[in-house]
Amino acid sequence: MRNSLKQKIIETCDHKIAAKGPTVGLSFYAFFANRNDDPELLMEAATWWIQIHRLDHFEKAEKVKALVLAER
């Protein structure tokens, strides 16, 4: 996964955790605007989320962040 997407995931997770607490959940759609202006990047996130890690639709932000940090 490209570094810019990893950084966006970490920032989004940090923001959600700060706003709603450590048990907040999110889906990979949380990393994108409502408009699909970069389908290639969306598919990269979906592949990482669904095929590589086999995550559920909603996962805890802390878990997602930990997975990304483990890959650095």
Secondary structure, 3 states (H helix, E strand, C coil): CCHHHHHHHHHHHHHHHHHHCCCCEECHHHHCCCCCCCHHHHHHHHHHHHHHCCCCCCEEHHHHHHHHHHCC
